[in-house]
Protein backbone atom coordinates (compact mmCIF):
# COMPACT_ATOMS: atom_id res chain seq x y z
CA UNK A 1 0.00 0.00 0.00
CA UNK A 2 1.44 3.37 -0.98
CA UNK A 3 1.52 6.34 1.39
CA UNK A 4 -1.32 7.95 -0.57
CA UNK A 5 -3.43 4.78 -0.37
CA UNK A 6 -2.82 4.61 3.37
CA UNK A 7 -3.83 8.25 3.74
CA UNK A 8 -7.04 7.72 1.77
CA UNK A 9 -7.95 4.46 3.50
CA UNK A 10 -10.94 4.58 5.82
CA UNK A 11 -9.87 5.18 9.40
CA UNK A 12 -10.83 2.54 11.96
CA UNK A 13 -11.75 3.98 15.33
CA UNK A 14 -12.44 2.15 18.58
CA UNK A 15 -14.91 4.01 20.81
CA UNK A 16 -14.93 3.13 24.51
CA UNK A 17 -17.71 4.68 26.60
CA UNK A 18 -20.03 3.11 29.18
CA UNK A 19 -22.98 5.35 28.24
CA UNK A 20 -25.04 3.79 25.43
CA UNK A 21 -26.53 7.10 24.26
CA UNK A 22 -23.06 8.69 24.00
CA UNK A 23 -21.74 5.70 22.04
CA UNK A 24 -24.70 5.92 19.67
CA UNK A 25 -24.25 9.65 18.97
CA UNK A 26 -20.45 9.51 18.65
CA UNK A 27 -20.57 6.46 16.39
CA UNK A 28 -23.17 8.10 14.13
CA UNK A 29 -21.15 11.33 13.91
CA UNK A 30 -17.85 9.62 13.11
CA UNK A 31 -19.39 7.27 10.57
CA UNK A 32 -21.72 9.74 8.86
CA UNK A 33 -19.56 12.88 8.95
CA UNK A 34 -16.08 11.34 8.97
CA UNK A 35 -16.70 8.26 6.88
CA UNK A 36 -14.79 6.23 9.46
CA UNK A 37 -15.38 2.65 10.53
CA UNK A 38 -16.33 2.87 14.21
CA UNK A 39 -16.45 -0.03 16.62
CA UNK A 40 -17.88 0.72 20.03
CA UNK A 41 -17.66 -1.11 23.34
CA UNK A 42 -19.20 -0.38 26.73
CA UNK A 43 -16.25 -1.09 29.04
CA UNK A 44 -12.51 -0.60 29.30
CA UNK A 45 -12.02 -4.38 29.61
CA UNK A 46 -13.85 -4.93 26.31
CA UNK A 47 -11.81 -2.08 24.86
CA UNK A 48 -8.51 -3.74 25.74
CA UNK A 49 -9.57 -6.96 24.03
CA UNK A 50 -10.88 -5.12 20.97
CA UNK A 51 -7.76 -2.93 20.69
CA UNK A 52 -5.55 -6.03 20.53
CA UNK A 53 -7.82 -7.78 18.04
CA UNK A 54 -8.51 -4.92 15.63
CA UNK A 55 -5.47 -2.62 15.90
CA UNK A 56 -7.52 0.54 15.27
CA UNK A 57 -6.09 3.73 13.82
CA UNK A 58 -7.22 5.52 17.00
CA UNK A 59 -9.17 5.08 20.22
CA UNK A 60 -11.75 7.55 21.54
CA UNK A 61 -11.88 6.96 25.29
CA UNK A 62 -14.18 8.07 28.08
CA UNK A 63 -12.29 8.73 31.31
CA UNK A 64 -15.04 8.10 33.89
CA UNK A 65 -16.16 4.48 33.65
CA UNK A 66 -17.04 1.87 36.28
CA UNK A 67 -14.74 -1.09 37.03
CA UNK A 68 -11.75 0.32 35.12
CA UNK A 69 -11.48 4.04 34.42
CA UNK A 70 -9.71 5.60 31.47
CA UNK A 71 -6.44 6.07 33.38
CA UNK A 72 -6.23 2.38 34.32
CA UNK A 73 -7.12 1.53 30.71
CA UNK A 74 -4.25 3.72 29.46
CA UNK A 75 -1.81 1.95 31.80
CA UNK A 76 -2.92 -1.47 30.55
CA UNK A 77 -2.87 -0.36 26.92
CA UNK A 78 0.62 1.14 27.16
CA UNK A 79 1.94 -1.94 29.00
CA UNK A 80 1.09 -4.18 26.03
CA UNK A 81 3.61 -4.02 23.15
CA UNK A 82 0.80 -4.81 20.69
CA UNK A 83 -1.25 -1.75 21.67
CA UNK A 84 1.19 0.71 23.24
CA UNK A 85 1.51 2.76 20.03
CA UNK A 86 -2.22 3.35 19.48
CA UNK A 87 -3.23 7.03 19.50
CA UNK A 88 -5.87 8.05 22.04
CA UNK A 89 -8.30 10.97 22.23
CA UNK A 90 -10.12 11.44 25.52
CA UNK A 91 -13.82 12.30 25.41
CA UNK A 92 -14.67 13.48 28.90
CA UNK A 93 -16.59 15.95 31.00
CA UNK A 94 -13.21 16.62 32.67
CA UNK A 95 -11.42 17.75 29.49
CA UNK A 96 -10.85 21.26 30.81
CA UNK A 97 -8.88 19.84 33.73
CA UNK A 98 -6.10 18.58 31.46
CA UNK A 99 -3.16 20.77 30.51
CA UNK A 100 -1.17 20.02 27.35
CA UNK A 101 1.64 18.77 29.61
CA UNK A 102 -0.70 16.32 31.39
CA UNK A 103 -2.01 15.04 28.07
CA UNK A 104 1.54 14.49 26.86
CA UNK A 105 2.44 12.73 30.11
CA UNK A 106 -0.59 10.45 29.68
CA UNK A 107 0.43 9.80 26.09
CA UNK A 108 -2.84 11.00 24.58
CA UNK A 109 -3.33 13.14 21.49
CA UNK A 110 -6.02 15.38 22.98
CA UNK A 111 -9.10 15.77 25.14
CA UNK A 112 -12.55 16.76 23.94
CA UNK A 113 -15.13 18.03 26.41
CA UNK A 114 -18.52 16.48 27.03
CA UNK A 115 -20.99 17.77 26.14
CA UNK A 116 -19.56 18.08 22.64
CA UNK A 117 -20.85 19.58 19.42
CA UNK A 118 -21.77 16.55 17.25
CA UNK A 119 -21.18 18.48 14.02
CA UNK A 120 -17.62 19.43 15.05
CA UNK A 121 -16.66 16.15 16.75
CA UNK A 122 -15.10 14.43 13.74
CA UNK A 123 -13.04 17.53 12.95
CA UNK A 124 -11.88 17.87 16.57
CA UNK A 125 -10.79 14.23 16.71
CA UNK A 126 -9.04 14.41 13.33
CA UNK A 127 -7.33 17.63 14.41
CA UNK A 128 -6.07 16.09 17.67
CA UNK A 129 -4.72 13.10 15.75
CA UNK A 130 -3.16 15.12 12.94
CA UNK A 131 -5.35 13.48 10.28
Residue pairs with C-beta under 8 A, 6 or more apart in sequence:
1 9
10 35
10 36
10 37
11 34
11 36
11 37
11 57
11 58
11 131
12 36
12 37
12 39
12 54
12 56
12 57
13 30
13 36
13 37
13 38
13 39
13 56
13 57
13 58
13 59
13 60
13 125
14 38
14 39
14 40
14 41
14 47
14 50
14 51
14 54
14 56
14 58
14 59
14 60
15 23
15 26
15 27
15 30
15 38
15 39
15 40
15 41
15 59
15 60
16 40
16 41
16 43
16 44
16 46
16 47
16 59
16 60
16 61
16 62
16 65
16 70
16 73
17 23
17 26
17 40
17 42
17 60
17 61
17 62
17 65
17 91
18 42
18 43
18 62
18 65
18 66
19 62
20 42
22 62
22 91
22 114
23 40
23 42
25 118
26 38
26 40
26 60
26 91
26 121
27 38
27 40
28 118
29 118
29 119
29 121
29 122
30 36
30 38
30 60
30 121
30 122
30 125
31 37
31 38
33 119
33 121
33 122
34 122
34 125
34 126
36 122
39 50
39 54
39 56
41 47
41 50
43 65
43 66
43 67
43 68
44 65
44 67
44 68
44 69
44 70
44 72
44 73
44 76
45 67
45 68
47 59
47 61
47 73
48 73
48 76
48 77
48 80
48 83
50 56
51 59
51 77
51 83
51 86
52 80
52 82
52 83
55 82
55 83
55 86
56 86
57 87
58 86
58 87
58 88
58 89
58 109
58 125
58 129
59 77
59 86
59 87
59 88
59 89
60 88
60 89
60 91
60 125
61 70
61 73
61 74
61 88
61 89
61 90
61 91
61 108
62 70
62 90
62 91
62 92
63 69
63 70
63 71
63 90
63 92
63 94
64 70
64 92
64 93
64 94
65 73
68 76
70 90
70 92
71 106
74 88
74 106
74 107
74 108
77 83
77 84
77 86
77 88
78 84
78 107
87 108
87 109
87 129
88 107
88 108
88 109
89 108
89 109
89 110
89 111
89 112
89 125
89 128
89 129
90 98
90 103
90 108
90 110
90 111
90 112
91 111
91 112
91 114
91 116
92 111
92 112
92 113
92 114
93 113
93 114
93 115
94 111
95 111
95 112
95 113
95 114
96 113
98 106
98 111
103 109
103 110
103 111
109 128
109 129
109 130
110 124
110 125
110 127
110 128
110 129
112 121
112 124
112 125
112 128
116 124
125 131
